[in-house]
Amino acid sequence: MSVRLPDELMASGPVRPRVRVWLKLLKITKIVEQIVRENLRAEFDTTLPRFDVLAALDRFEEGLKMSELSAALRVSNGNVTGIIERLVSDGMVLRVPVEGDKRATLVRLTRKGQEEFAKMATAHARWVSEILADLAPEDCEQVIGILDVVGRTHKQTERVGDHD
């Protein structure tokens, strides 16, 4: 089934180009994400969600409570719990009790986790740079500036770990 928007909405004015921008952003995001997923699997035998958890923990050396980690990743605690279990089993993440809160634990990277994530992050940066190689640095800055305008206009509640 195809939805047909009214001609007066799409024919003139800013609606059509803005919808096209959104669709292009979505398409390119999916392409880049798929390449990164495949490369993480092939080179590191890992997944993008695992990489995302490691990246979040890497930004907080002292560690994060599970609720903070979930908020930083914008996923449920349940989604993160299984990943953390496997990372603990692999010796990449450590659980630390929170003083004064018997129910809470901090999770943080171990030395092994830091070292493995550093390798993954270096490769990730290289892959993204290769994917976007046709963009000159000044083009990147222009795109970032444009997206910053949208971000400021529609600022969502910031959560722990938000970054560029």
C-alpha positions in Angstrom: 0.0 0.0 0.0 1.3 3.4 -1.0 0.4 6.6 0.8 -0.2 9.5 -1.4 0.3 12.9 0.2 -1.8 15.8 -1.0 -0.3 17.5 -4.0 -0.6 20.9 -2.3 1.6 19.6 0.5 4.3 18.1 -1.7 4.2 20.3 -4.8 5.6 23.5 -3.5 7.2 25.0 -0.5 9.7 23.3 1.9 7.9 20.1 2.7 9.1 18.0 -0.3 12.9 18.8 0.1 12.7 18.3 3.8 11.2 14.9 3.4 13.8 14.0 0.8 16.6 15.1 3.2 15.1 12.8 5.9 14.9 9.8 3.5 18.5 10.4 2.2 19.8 10.6 5.8 17.9 7.4 6.7 19.2 5.5 3.6 22.8 6.6 4.2 22.7 5.8 7.9 21.5 2.2 7.0 24.2 1.8 4.5 27.0 2.9 6.9 25.5 0.9 9.7 25.4 -2.3 7.6 29.1 -1.9 6.6 30.1 -1.2 10.2 28.2 -4.3 11.4 29.7 -6.5 8.8 33.3 -5.2 9.5 32.8 -5.7 13.3 31.7 -9.2 12.7 34.5 -10.1 10.2 37.4 -8.4 12.0 36.5 -8.7 15.7 33.8 -11.3 15.8 31.6 -8.9 17.6 28.3 -7.0 17.1 27.4 -3.3 16.8 25.4 -3.4 20.1 28.5 -4.7 21.9 30.7 -2.1 20.3 28.2 0.6 21.4 28.3 -0.6 25.0 32.1 -0.7 25.0 32.1 2.8 23.5 29.8 4.2 26.2 31.8 2.6 29.0 35.0 3.9 27.4 33.7 7.5 27.8 33.2 6.9 31.6 36.4 5.5 33.1 34.8 5.4 36.6 31.9 3.3 35.2 28.2 3.7 34.8 25.2 2.3 36.6 23.2 0.0 34.4 20.4 2.6 34.3 22.8 5.2 33.2 24.3 2.9 30.5 20.8 2.2 29.2 20.0 5.9 29.1 23.2 6.7 27.3 22.4 4.1 24.7 18.7 4.9 24.6 17.7 1.2 25.1 16.1 -0.7 27.9 18.0 -2.2 30.8 17.0 -5.6 29.5 18.7 -5.0 26.2 22.0 -4.1 27.9 21.9 -6.8 30.6 22.6 -9.6 28.2 25.4 -7.8 26.5 27.0 -6.9 29.9 26.7 -10.6 30.9 28.7 -11.7 27.9 31.3 -8.9 28.2 31.8 -9.9 31.9 32.3 -13.5 30.8 34.8 -12.4 28.2 36.8 -10.4 30.8 36.1 -7.1 29.1 33.8 -5.6 31.7 33.8 -5.6 35.5 30.8 -5.1 37.8 31.5 -3.0 40.9 29.0 -2.5 43.8 27.8 1.0 44.4 28.6 2.2 47.9 25.5 2.9 49.8 23.1 1.3 47.3 22.9 -2.4 47.6 20.8 -2.8 44.5 23.0 -0.9 42.1 26.3 -1.8 40.4 28.6 0.1 38.3 30.0 -1.5 35.1 33.3 -0.4 33.7 35.9 -1.7 31.2 38.7 -3.9 32.4 42.2 -3.4 31.0 41.4 -6.1 28.4 38.2 -4.3 27.5 40.0 -1.0 27.1 42.7 -2.6 24.9 40.1 -4.4 22.7 37.9 -1.4 22.4 40.9 0.8 21.4 41.5 -1.6 18.5 37.9 -1.6 17.5 37.5 2.1 17.7 40.6 2.7 15.5 39.2 0.3 12.9 35.7 1.9 13.2 37.2 5.4 12.6 39.1 4.0 9.5 35.9 2.4 8.1 33.8 5.5 8.5 36.5 7.6 7.0 36.7 5.2 4.0 33.0 5.2 3.5 32.8 9.0 3.6 36.1 9.6 1.7 34.4 11.5 -1.1 33.5 14.3 1.4 36.1 17.0 1.8 36.7 18.1 5.4 34.9 21.4 4.7 31.9 19.5 3.4 31.8 17.5 6.6 31.9 20.7 8.6 29.0 22.1 6.6 26.9 18.9 7.1 27.7 18.9 10.8 26.6 22.6 11.0 23.3 21.9 9.2 22.6 18.9 11.4 23.4 21.0 14.5 20.7 23.4 13.5 18.2 20.6 13.4 19.5 19.3 16.7 19.1 22.7 18.4 15.7 23.2 17.0 14.4 19.9 18.2 16.6 19.2 21.2 15.6 16.1 23.0 16.2 15.5 26.7 19.9 14.9 27.0 21.1 11.8 28.6 24.3 10.6 30.1 26.9 9.9 27.4 25.5 12.1 24.6 28.3 13.2 22.4 29.1 14.3 18.8 
